[in-house]
Amino acid sequence: MLDDFFQPPLHFKVAEPWMWETPVSPAEETLVERAVDKRKREFRAGRNAAHSLFNQLGINHPHLLKATQREPAWPAGWVGSISHTQGICVVVLASTCHAASVGLDVEQATPLNPDLRDMICRPEELAQISRLRAEHGAALAYEKLIFSAKESVHKAYFPLNHHTLDFLDARIDLEWSSQSFVASILNPEPAPKHPVARFEGRFLFHQDWIFTLIVNTAPKSPG
Ligand SMILES: CC(C)(COP(=O)(O)OP(=O)(O)OC[C@H]1O[C@@H](n2cnc3c(N)ncnc32)[C@H](O)[C@@H]1OP(=O)(O)O)[C@@H](O)C(=O)NCCC(=O)NCCS
């Protein structure tokens, strides 16, 4: 199932149990030295999984540190994304020949906290969700899917522009039959370095989780 979702030219790795427990390089460990155990475990899972991919691909990048904020400083020639939630951590990697940025998010497939609904979802998205509930059943966590898609937007957008969009700055249009979505950036910052009007993404409900993925294939504008 995940092999179909993360198709070549993407490379992906689901963290193995030992990866959550095993410390990474001293330089990487410094990034979480004051963190609580849960944060150390998820960080190690992501880093160990990333290093497993680097080894597999012959990439020499001994320390996967942070770039400007929390986004990983990927090796030259590669872009990627990390997501962890209870029970799973996934890393995805793509060559810059194939993608300018990648956004991956994995969430528990449980209902979004109703108090957050109007902070996350635009009215058009709520209307869309009402239609989907009628057509495909009430049980699925549609609002959480919108949330996850927007987290993927952030992870694909931020490394290009170093700007954090608000959840209401983007609109997700779901295409249920193809398990895909379009994310329209409605309110970008005034002078983005790499303007983005829309991203195309895919989603998957698998086991306990919702996966959303954006592979931004638009050429990166110079500068
Ligand atoms: C940063 C954020 C996306 C993390 O999401 P999360 O669901 O809590 O956690 P995940 O496990 O899925 O993702 C965490 C990973 O994302 C990556 N990440 C963090 N900040 C990032 C950024 N600015 N850009 C790209 N990737 C980032 C990191 O690899 C991080 O893991 P690590 O610290 O162990 O390396 C989220 O906390 C956040 O700040 N969201 C607000 C911004 C937003 O989503 N706006 C909506 C735009 S439409």
The ligand as an SDF file (V2000), in Angstrom:
LIG
                    3D

 48 50  0  0  0  0  0  0  0  0999 V2000
    5.8990   22.2280   11.9240 C   0  0  0  0  0  0  0  0  0  0  0  0
    4.6250   21.4330   11.8840 C   0  0  0  0  0  0  0  0  0  0  0  0
    4.1840   21.3400   10.4140 C   0  0  0  0  0  0  0  0  0  0  0  0
    4.8860   20.0240   12.4150 C   0  0  0  0  0  0  0  0  0  0  0  0
    3.8020   19.1940   12.1600 O   0  0  0  0  0  0  0  0  0  0  0  0
    3.3730   18.0160   13.1680 P   0  0  0  0  0  0  0  0  0  0  0  0
    2.1870   17.3250   12.5720 O   0  0  0  0  0  0  0  0  0  0  0  0
    3.2740   18.5560   14.5420 O   0  0  0  0  0  0  0  0  0  0  0  0
    4.5880   17.0390   13.1990 O   0  0  0  0  0  0  0  0  0  0  0  0
    5.1740   16.0760   12.0870 P   0  0  0  0  0  0  0  0  0  0  0  0
    5.7850   14.9640   12.7930 O   0  0  0  0  0  0  0  0  0  0  0  0
    4.1990   15.7660   10.9940 O   0  0  0  0  0  0  0  0  0  0  0  0
    6.3010   16.9710   11.4130 O   0  0  0  0  0  0  0  0  0  0  0  0
    7.4460   17.3340   12.1240 C   0  0  0  0  0  0  0  0  0  0  0  0
    8.5900   17.4210   11.1630 C   0  0  0  0  0  0  0  0  0  0  0  0
    8.3170   18.4070   10.1720 O   0  0  0  0  0  0  0  0  0  0  0  0
    9.5450   18.9570    9.7510 C   0  0  0  0  0  0  0  0  0  0  0  0
    9.4100   20.3970    9.8210 N   0  0  0  0  0  0  0  0  0  0  0  0
    9.2940   21.1600   10.9350 C   0  0  0  0  0  0  0  0  0  0  0  0
    9.1870   22.4590   10.5910 N   0  0  0  0  0  0  0  0  0  0  0  0
    9.2310   22.4960    9.2420 C   0  0  0  0  0  0  0  0  0  0  0  0
    9.1640   23.5550    8.2990 C   0  0  0  0  0  0  0  0  0  0  0  0
    9.0440   24.8230    8.6830 N   0  0  0  0  0  0  0  0  0  0  0  0
    9.2560   23.2590    6.9850 N   0  0  0  0  0  0  0  0  0  0  0  0
    9.3900   21.9710    6.5790 C   0  0  0  0  0  0  0  0  0  0  0  0
    9.4440   20.9150    7.4280 N   0  0  0  0  0  0  0  0  0  0  0  0
    9.3730   21.1990    8.7500 C   0  0  0  0  0  0  0  0  0  0  0  0
   10.6440   18.4410   10.6670 C   0  0  0  0  0  0  0  0  0  0  0  0
   11.3520   17.4380    9.9850 O   0  0  0  0  0  0  0  0  0  0  0  0
    9.8610   17.8670   11.8310 C   0  0  0  0  0  0  0  0  0  0  0  0
   10.4330   16.7530   12.4420 O   0  0  0  0  0  0  0  0  0  0  0  0
   11.8480   16.8610   13.2240 P   0  0  0  0  0  0  0  0  0  0  0  0
   11.7970   18.1170   14.0070 O   0  0  0  0  0  0  0  0  0  0  0  0
   11.8960   15.6140   14.0280 O   0  0  0  0  0  0  0  0  0  0  0  0
   12.8780   16.9200   12.1140 O   0  0  0  0  0  0  0  0  0  0  0  0
    3.4840   22.0680   12.6810 C   0  0  0  0  0  0  0  0  0  0  0  0
    3.7730   21.9410   14.0410 O   0  0  0  0  0  0  0  0  0  0  0  0
    3.2750   23.5400   12.4060 C   0  0  0  0  0  0  0  0  0  0  0  0
    3.9860   24.3970   12.9220 O   0  0  0  0  0  0  0  0  0  0  0  0
    2.2480   23.8680   11.6370 N   0  0  0  0  0  0  0  0  0  0  0  0
    1.8390   25.2560   11.4780 C   0  0  0  0  0  0  0  0  0  0  0  0
    2.0240   25.7620   10.1060 C   0  0  0  0  0  0  0  0  0  0  0  0
    1.0080   25.2030    9.1690 C   0  0  0  0  0  0  0  0  0  0  0  0
    0.8580   24.0010    9.0560 O   0  0  0  0  0  0  0  0  0  0  0  0
    0.2790   26.0880    8.4440 N   0  0  0  0  0  0  0  0  0  0  0  0
   -0.7200   25.6760    7.5190 C   0  0  0  0  0  0  0  0  0  0  0  0
   -0.3660   26.1560    6.1480 C   0  0  0  0  0  0  0  0  0  0  0  0
   -1.7130   26.0090    5.0230 S   0  0  0  0  0  0  0  0  0  0  0  0
  1  2  1  0
  2  3  1  0
  2  4  1  0
  2 36  1  0
  4  5  1  0
  5  6  1  0
  6  7  2  0
  6  8  1  0
  6  9  1  0
  9 10  1  0
 10 11  2  0
 10 12  1  0
 10 13  1  0
 13 14  1  0
 14 15  1  0
 15 16  1  0
 15 30  1  0
 16 17  1  0
 17 18  1  0
 17 28  1  0
 18 19  1  0
 18 27  1  0
 19 20  2  0
 20 21  1  0
 21 22  1  0
 21 27  2  0
 22 23  1  0
 22 24  2  0
 24 25  1  0
 25 26  2  0
 26 27  1  0
 28 29  1  0
 28 30  1  0
 30 31  1  0
 31 32  1  0
 32 33  2  0
 32 34  1  0
 32 35  1  0
 36 37  1  0
 36 38  1  0
 38 39  2  0
 38 40  1  0
 40 41  1  0
 41 42  1  0
 42 43  1  0
 43 44  2  0
 43 45  1  0
 45 46  1  0
 46 47  1  0
 47 48  1  0
M  END
$$$$
